[in-house]
């Protein structure tokens, strides 16, 4: 049965607050004690466990994961409570805790469980059977605050769940690490977290709407609700290693370890971009039309139809063009260049065996008609062979001229092992290296003209003019990935090879080391920055298209030209994807958001900006400086902010050309970065340097929109020269 409800405790008087705090402290004490007991039981079970088979090893991994969840639940072990109309009381936490016996209700309900959903979605208009929702704020094992929300209609519906707890969390100092939000997720965010994973989901959200937090909590929810995903793991793609460092603690804090984090640049094992290139070339190489270009190029690498001459034991055999063509047609659905090559090679071996057998049968038949000289030649030839099964008297082949099955098996082995045959086939259909072939294609304007039907002559020449021998660029990585996929592994073992040794247990290192690993789900953050070819690289990692993409199309700063989500994702996802919108800005104060309207219009936005729900403690302000004094003006502004937000963070966003001068005057620990690099980050206070200069950069109005919306408390702008 659910826990019995205690008398309704409001928190509008000191006595009521004290009673509520004491009540929740007792519940938290019980949860900490129960967690310790469960951890002790897990330790004992793990100590006795023996990895005797695949099932036992998988169980051990699950138990270790549960142990890690419990160990990391110090913060938020209990963060909420639901009082039902039926008299039930349920407490919610970061992880679930069972009761003392199997018949007891859970002591703490996992936030991801279905029964916990009203905590995020119930409202006075739609209470969902909940009489009261309580947010419990804790610091380790201590309860430090409670916020009650009656859901009986006695209070106006603000549209926010746990408004007091939410605003308290938003006012906390930023530490440079992203925190969890399991206690303060809002309804539209929870809808995204729990959305069906079978359909690609694209989440549009402006600054401060919690896109990244929602995406990461969705990972935790999906791995909880769909445990089979853990066998294949989840890939989280971010825009930069700096960004991945920023979010690194969120998933471990939620208890999820079946995750690989990467950027598009680091997604192909062993390949790292080392060369910068112009935005115009990046845009050209990012187009989805490279897929058919690469397919045509790979098709051109296969040999032409025609007769094939092979030698075995000093004898020449010519396989007819029609039979070679038939062998190639039979391999047409092989899936990759090297798979097709291996299939055709196997078929050519069979054709050669047939040719040898046919010639022997012909010679023996002629011998039976009295051609003794030919028979003598055959005997000499057989005597020279190592295959004793073909010698006179070994099998029935000398009786009727037909090779036995044993004769044919021995001949097949000899053909497969013959070095001269192998060398001829390697020359006819060579193995190919993706890096070598891509470099050859990209630096040959004639090849690009032959296969790149969507490139103009000038565009092909521009791509081919890029320097050779200086490493790969960022836009080369998805091209290399696509070509490697079309070519296939020269030594590949065939379909299903990646499942051969993992026993249903996901190992992140193994998955990250394989270019062809198929993940259970992929999350893409800052998804508006991906090119068409990068989107295809994402889908290649998740053939089921179980993808969650979050971003803000209005913050796009990449060289690619898409201005809405349909343009961005349809080539890779088709028409099966659906869109969700996050409309409330929790982070950025409304006074700052009010500055963004003209910027969005100049950026060509088609979206409504999010609605801010909180005010700034300090109104946005301006400072002006000339070309000589601006670094000092910025340094003074930063110093003042650092004093006002002690324990928090201050960041500076500026045009790329001014970053060097800024880093000379700013104290250690204060980041100065371009708008592109600042995307996805947040600070208590931000200084935007030379906003006109930012707007003048490529896609600069989008960049200025990013720069203005990084703060949670205070924004300053320093104009350089005439505004």
ROMISE-786239 format. One record per residue (C-alpha): x, y, z; residue in one letter. Coordinates in steps of 0.02 Angstrom, whole numbers, plus 32768, in hexadecimal, padded with zeros to 4 digits. Each point is the difference from the previous one (the first is absolute). Layout:
XYZa ...
// end
This chain:
800080008000x 803A80B47FE6x 804880568098x 7F7A8053806Bx 7FEF80BA7FE8x 802E8075808Cx 7F9280978023x 800C80867F7Bx 808D8075802Ex 800480AB7FB1x 80A080638001x 7FBC80AE801Bx 802A800C80BBx 80A27FDF805Ex 7FAF7F748062x 7FC27FAC7F61x 80A980127FAFx 80567FB38096x 7F867F6F8003x 80157FE07F46x 80BE8006800Dx 7FFF7F858091x 7F8B7F8B7FA4x 806A7FFF7F63x 80A17FF08064x 7FBD7F62804Fx 7FD37FBB7F55x 80AC802E7FBCx 80567FAD8095x 7F9E7F617FDCx 803280097F48x 80B98014802Ax 7FF77F6D8076x 7FA77F947F80x 807D80307F7Ax 808F7FC68071x 7FA97F59801Bx 7FE17FE77F47x 80B5802B7FD8x 803D7F828082x 7F917F7A7FB2x 8042802A7F53x 80B47FF6803Ax 7FE17F54804Ax 7FA97FC37F63x 808C80407F91x 80857FB2806Fx 7FAD7F577FEDx 7FD8800F7F47x 80607F967F83x 8004802E7F46x 7FE07F4F7FC7x 7FA280287F60x 7FBE80917F9Ax 7F6180118068x 8064800680A2x 807780827FB9x 7F6D806B7FC6x 7FB17FF480AEx 80A380378051x 800880977F8Ex 7F4D802F802Ex 80257FEE80B9x 809B806D7FEFx 7F9780827FA6x 7F817FFE808Cx 808C8014807Fx 804480967FA1x 7F53804F7FFAx 7FEA7FF180BCx 80AF803F8027x 7FE7809B7F95x 7F55802D8048x 804180668092x 7FB0809D7FB9x 7F477FED7FE0x 7FE77F568051x 7F5380468026x 7FC6809F7FABx 7F447FF67FF3x 7F5E7FBF8045x 7F547FE17FB8x 7F667FFC8071x 7F727FAA7FA4x 7F46801A800Bx 7FF77F4B8039x 80688025809Bx 80A17FBA7FB9x 80AA804F8018x 80907FDD7F89x 80AD80488010x 806A80157F64x 80BC7FFD7FECx 808E7FEE7F88x 7FFD7F428015x 7F7B7F8B803Fx 800F7FAD80AAx 7F987F66802Ax 7FA37FE980A3x 80427F8F8089x 7F9D7F6A7FBFx 7FBF7FCB7F57x 7F4F802C8036x 802B80B3802Fx 7FE780937F8Bx 80A3804E7FC2x 804E80728080x 803780747F72x 7FBC7FFC7F4Fx 807C80187F72x 7FDC80A37FA5x 7FFB7FA17F5Bx 7F757F8B8034x 7F54801A7FB2x 7FB0801C80AAx 80758095801Bx 7FC8805E7F66x 7F79806B8055x 808B80528063x 803280547F5Cx 7F59800E7FA7x 7F738019807Ex 7FB480AF8009x 7F6C804D805Dx 7F9E7FF07F5Ex 80387F4B7FE7x 80317FBD80ADx 800B7F4A7FC4x 7FC57FBD80A8x 807F80668063x 7FC7806E8090x 80A7804E8028x 80AE80007FB6x 809480258071x 80AF802D7FC7x 80857FCE807Ex 80A6805B7FF7x 80927FA3804Dx 80B98014801Dx 80467F51800Fx 7FA67FAB8092x 7FAD80A2803Dx 7F5A804C7FCCx 801680BB7FE6x 7F5880337FBBx 7F537FCB7FC8x 7F87804E7F84x 7F4B7FC87FFCx 7F89800F7F6Ex 7F497FDC8022x 7FB27FBB7F60x 7F4D80158039x 7FE680A47FA3x 8021806F8097x 8095804F7FA9x 800B804D7F52x 80567F957F7Dx 80A280587FD1x 80297F7D7F7Ex 809D7FD18061x 80157F628067x 8051802180A8x 801B80B87FDBx 8056802480A4x 807B7F6F7FF0x 801C80277F4Ax 802980B7801Ax 806F7FD48095x 80617F887F91x 800E80827F75x 804680808079x 808B7F8C803Ax 80B0802E7FCDx 80447FB27F60x 809B7F988020x 80357FD67F4Ex 7FB27F53800Ex 7F507FD67FCCx 7F907FBD8089x 7F6B7F8B7FFDx 7F4C803C7FFEx 7FA07F668036x 7FAB80668089x 7FCC80937F92x 7FD47FBC7F54x 7F6980587FB7x 7F6E7FB27FA5x 803980287F4Fx 80AD7FC3802Dx 7FBE7F5F804Bx 7F9A7FE27F62x 80A47FFF7FA0x 80597F948080x 7F7B7F777FF5x 7FD7800E7F46x 7FF77F627F96x 80B07FCC7FCDx 7FC97FA67F62x 7FEC80A17F9Bx 808B80807FE5x 7FDD8097806Ex 803F80B07FD9x 7FF180798092x 800280B97FD8x 8028806B8096x 804280B08011x 80828038807Fx 7FE47FCA80B3x 7F747F857FDAx 80647F6F8046x 801F7FA27F5Cx 809E7FAC8038x 7FC17FD280ADx 7F637FB87FB2x 80657F9A7F81x 80707FB68087x 7F6E7FD88072x 7FAF7FAC7F6Ax 80987F8F7FF4x 7FED7FD080B7x 7F457FE37FEAx 80127F957F63x 80847F91804Dx 7F8D7FE98096x 7F607FE47F9Dx 804D7F9C7F70x 808A7F96804Fx 80287FAA7F5Ax 804C80A47FC4x 808C7FE8807Ex 80407F6B7F9Cx 802880717F6Dx 801D809F8065x 7FD580B57FDEx 806C80797F9Dx 7FFE80B68038x 804480787F7Dx 803180AF8035x 804880937FA1x 80AB80038055x 806C7FAA8081x 7FEB809A806Ex 7F457FE57FFBx 80127F468027x 806B802D8097x 7F7680798037x 7F7A7F797FFFx 80717F718036x 7FBC7FEF80B0x 7F477FFD7FD6x 7FEA7F4D7FC6x 806F7FAF8086x 7F9D80648080x 7F627FB57FB8x 804C7F53800Dx 80187FDE7F46x 80A47FBA7FBEx 7FCC7FA87F5Ex 802C809E7FA0x 808680377F85x 801D80BB7FEFx 804F80467F63x 8002808D7F82x 7FE67FE87F47x 80B980267FEAx 80357F708071x 7F7D7F807FCCx 806F7F9F7F87x 80837F9D8062x 80B180337FD8x 7FCE809D7FA0x 801180B08044x 7FF180A37F9Dx 80A180627FFEx 7FE280797F71x 7F91809A7FF7x 7FA4802A7F60x 7F94808D7FBDx 7F4780098026x 7FDA7FF47F47x 80597F587FF2x 7FB17FC180A2x 7F55802A7FB9x 80267FA57F5Dx 80407F648058x 7F6F7FFD807Ax 7F787FE77F7Ex 7FA07F5D7FFFx 801C7FF37F45x 80AC7FB88028x 7FAE7F598027x 7FD07FDC7F4Ax 80A780497FCCx 805D7F84806Dx 7F917F717FC7x 802980267F4Ax 80B8800E802Bx 80027F57805Ax 7FA37FB07F6Fx 808780407F8Bx 80847FA58068x 7FB87F567FD4x 804A7FA87F67x 7FAD800A7F58x 7FA57F6A7FB9x 806C7F977F8Ex 80587F587FF6x 80767FD7808Fx 80A27FA17FE2x 80447F96808Fx 80917F85800Ex 80067F63806Ax 80907F838001x 804880527F65x 7F5E7FEF7F9Dx 7FA280997FBFx 7F4380088015x 7F92808C7FBEx 7F5980178055x 7F7E803F7F85x 7FC180B48015x 7F4D7FC58013x 802B7F918094x 806880888054x 7F72807C7FE8x 7F857F84804Bx 80717FEC8098x 800580BC8016x 7F43800F7FEFx 7FEA7F7A8086x 8066806C8079x 7FA180A17FD8x 7FA6800180A9x 80997FDA8068x 7FFA80A7805Bx 80B180417FE7x 808E7FFF7F83x 80677F838063x 7F6E7F8E8026x 7FD87FFD7F46x 80B67FDF7FDAx 80057F6C8077x 7F617FB77FB9x 803B80137F4Dx 80AA7FB7802Ex 7FAB7F678048x 7F977FEF7F62x 809980157F8Fx 80577F758062x 7F6C7F907FD8x 800480317F49x 80B97FD67FFAx 7FE07F578052x 7F7A7FE07F7Dx 807880327F76x 80887F8B8040x 7F857F718014x 7FB7801F7F53x 80AB80007FB0x 80317F5F8057x 7F5D7FAE7FCEx 801C80387F4Dx 80B17FBD7FFEx 7FCC7F5A804Ax 7F717FF27F86x 8076801F7F70x 80767F7D8048x 7F767F7F7FFEx 7FEC80237F46x 80B37FCC7FE2x 8065809D8019x 80907FAA805Ax 807380967FEFx 7F82806F8058x 7FED7F80808Ax 80BB80008016x 7FFE80BD8014x 7F777FF08082x 80607F7C8062x 809A806F8001x 7F998092803Cx 7FAF7F9A808Bx 80A97FBD8035x 803D80B38017x 7F6D80298070x 80077FF880BEx 7F4C7FC97FFFx 80127F43800Dx 7F457FEC7FFBx 800A80257F46x 808B7F837FDCx 7FD97F647F9Dx 7FB27F7E8071x 7FD580778092x 7F49801C7FD8x 7F7F7FDB7F7Dx 803380927F91x 806D7F907F95x 7F717F887FE6x 7F7C80717FB6x 805380AA7FF2x 7F92804D8085x 8050804680A0x 7FB87FBC80A1x 7FC58072808Dx 80A37FDF805Bx 805F80317F61x 7F9C80A17FF2x 8017802E80B8x 80BC7FE87FF1x 800180697F61x 7F9E808C8056x 807D8004808Ex 808F800B7F85x 7FAE808C7F9Ex 7FDB806380A0x 80B47FEE803Cx 805580237F5Ax 806780A0800Cx 800080227F46x 7F427FF77FFAx 7FF480738097x 807A807D7FB3x 7F9C80047F5Ex 7F5D801E805Dx 80508087806Dx 8038805A7F63x 7F567FE97FAEx 7F9980358098x 8078804E8080x 7FDC802280B5x 7FEB80BB8021x 802B8073808Fx 7F7A80838024x 807B808A8030x 80697FE67F63x 7F6A7FFC7F8Dx 7FAD8099804Dx 80A080657FF2x 800E7FCC7F49x 7F4D80347FDDx 800480A6805Cx 809E803C7FABx 7FD37FD07F4Fx 7F8B807D7FACx 7FE27F887F6Fx 7FC97F748073x 7F8F807A805Dx 7FB680387F5Bx 7FE27F4C7FCAx 7FA87FCB80A1x 7FC780A08057x 7F6D80287F90x 7FBE80838079x 80A380628003x 801E80897F82x 80A980037FAAx 80338093806Ex 7FCA7FA5809Ex 805E7F627FD0x 809B80697FDDx 7FED805680AAx 7FF87F5B805Dx 80937FB87F9Ex 8069809B8025x 80087FD980BBx 80B37FD78036x 80377F4A7FFFx 80667FA98085x 7FC78072808Ex 7F847F8C8055x 7F447FFB8004x 7F87808F801Cx 7F617FF58067x 7F947FF17F64x 806C7F707FBFx 7FD27F908094x 7F4D7FD97FCAx 803C7FE67F4Dx 80837F86803Ex 7F7D7FA9806Bx 7F897FEE7F6Dx 80877FC07F8Cx 803F7F848083x 7F4D7FC18010x 7FED7FEC7F43x 80A77FA87FF1x 7FEB7F95809Bx 808B7FB8806Ax 807F7FA77F90x 800C7F788084x 7F4A80038039x 7FB87F618048x 7F5180207FC0x 7F5A8037804Bx 7FED7FEC80BBx 80BA7FFF8027x 7FEB80878082x 7F8B7F928064x 80777F6D800Cx 8052802380A6x 7F9F807A8069x 7F877F858051x 7F7780828008x 806F8072806Bx 802780AE7FC0x 80B48039800Ex 801680B77FD2x 80B67FEE7FCEx 7FDA7F767F85x 7F7080607FB2x 806680A07FF0x 808E7FA17FABx 7F8D7FBD7F76x 7FCD806E7F6Fx 7F717F8A7FD8x 7FB67FEF80AEx 7F41800D7FFDx 7FBF805B809Bx 7F567FE98050x 7FE080BC8000x 805C809E7FCCx 7FED80AC804Fx 803F80967F9Dx 801780A5805Ax 801280A57FA3x 7FB77F9F7F6Fx 7FE6809C7F97x 80BB80017FDEx 80077F597FA6x 80197FF87F45x 7F9E7F8A7F92x 80937F877FFAx 8012800680BEx 7F487FD38010x 801E7F677F94x 80927FD58071x 7F8880058094x 7F807F8E7FACx 808B7F867FD3x 801E7FE980BBx 7F497FDD8021x 7FAC7FA57F6Ex 7F5C7FF88062x 7FFE80C07FFEx 7FDF800780BAx 804480B08009x 7FE18097806Fx 804380A37FBAx 7FF880A18065x 803380AD7FC8x 7FCB80AD7FCEx 7FFE80217F46x 800F80BA8028x 80A97FE48052x 804D7FAA7F68x 80AE80407FD9x 80467F797F8Ex 802180167F47x 7F6A7F987FCDx 7F6C805C7FB8x 7F697FAF8051x 7F8C807B8058x 7F7A7F88803Dx 7FFD7F508045x 7FB07FB47F66x 809380387F95x 807A7FC38084x 7FC47F4E8022x 7F8D7FC37F75x 808B7FBB7F91x 803A7F8D808Cx 7F5F7FE08062x 7F8180077F73x 7F5180338030x 7FEF7F91809Bx 8047807D807Cx 7F96806D8070x 802080A68053x 7FE6803880B4x 801680B3803Fx 8040804180A5x 7FAF80AA8016x 8032803B80ADx 80A880508025x 80357FD580B1x 80B3803C7FFEx 800780A87FA8x 7FA880928057x 7F6F80527FA5x 805B80A77FF9x 80887FAC7F99x 7F877FA17F92x 7FA980A47FD6x 80A280387FACx 80007F6D7F88x 7F6780297F95x 805980727F83x 80947F897FFAx 7F907F6C7FD6x 7FAB80637F76x 80A8802B7FB4x 80307F47800Cx 7F677FD17F99x 7FAF7F9C808Ax 7F5C7FA67FDEx 7FE57FD180B7x 7FB380598093x 808180238088x 7FE47FA280A3x 7FA08053808Ex 8071802F8092x 7FBA7FDF80AEx 8078805E8070x 804780AE8014x 80B580378007x 8042803E80A7x 806580807F9Cx 7FBC80517F63x 80687FE77F61x 807B808F7FEDx 8077804D7F80x 80AF80458000x 805C80557F71x 80B880027FD7x 8073802D7F72x 807B7F8E7FA8x 80898027807Ex 7FA27FF180A5x 7F817F747FE5x 80697F71804Dx 800C806180A4x 7F4680287FFFx 7FD87F477FEAx 807A7FD0808Cx 7FAD807C8076x 7F527FBE7FD6x 80397F4E8021x 804F802F80A6x 7F5E8053803Ax 7F987F697FCEx 80777F868053x 7FE8805E80A2x 7F447FFE7FF2x 7FF87F467FD6x 80827FB68072x 7FFF7F437FF1x 7FB3800C7F53x 8043801C7F51x 801A80917F89x 801C7FE97F46x 802E80717F6Ex 7FC67FEF7F4Cx 805580637F77x 802980007F46x 80877F817FD8x 8079808B7FD1x 7FF9804B80B0x 801A7F618065x 80BD800A8006x 7FFF80AE804Dx 7F7B7FCB807Ex 80607F6A803Fx 809380728028x 7F998069807Ax 7F837F87804Cx 80287FA180A0x 80197F447FFFx 7F5F7FA08000x 7F9B80827FA0x 7FDC7FB77F53x 8005806E7F66x 7FBA7FAE7F65x 7FA680197F5Dx 7F437FF27FF4x 80137F577FABx 80697FBA808Fx 7F8B804A8084x 7F6A7FA47FBCx 7FB07F918083x 8060804D8092x 7FBC806F808Ax 804980758082x 7FBA8068808Dx 8039809D7FA5x 803A801F7F4Ex 8059808E7FA7x 7FDF800F7F45x 808F805E7FAEx 7FE680617F5Dx 7F527FBF7FD4x 800D80557F56x 809E7F9E7FDEx 7FAA7F5D802Dx 7F6E802B7F8Dx 807A80207F72x 80487F4F8008x 7FB97F747F92x 7F4F7FDC803Ex 80278088807Dx 7F4E802B8032x 7FE87F4C8036x 80A4800F805Fx 7FC980A08056x 7F607FA98036x 806C7F7A8050x 8073807F8054x 7F738065804Ex 7FAD7F688050x 808D7FAE8062x 7FDE805180AAx 7F8B7FCC808Cx 800D80A28063x 805880937FADx 802F80387F50x 8077808A7FCEx 802A80387F50x 809E80607FD5x 7FF380607F5Dx 80A580237FAAx 8002809F7F9Ax 7F59803F7FBEx 7F6B7F908029x 
// end
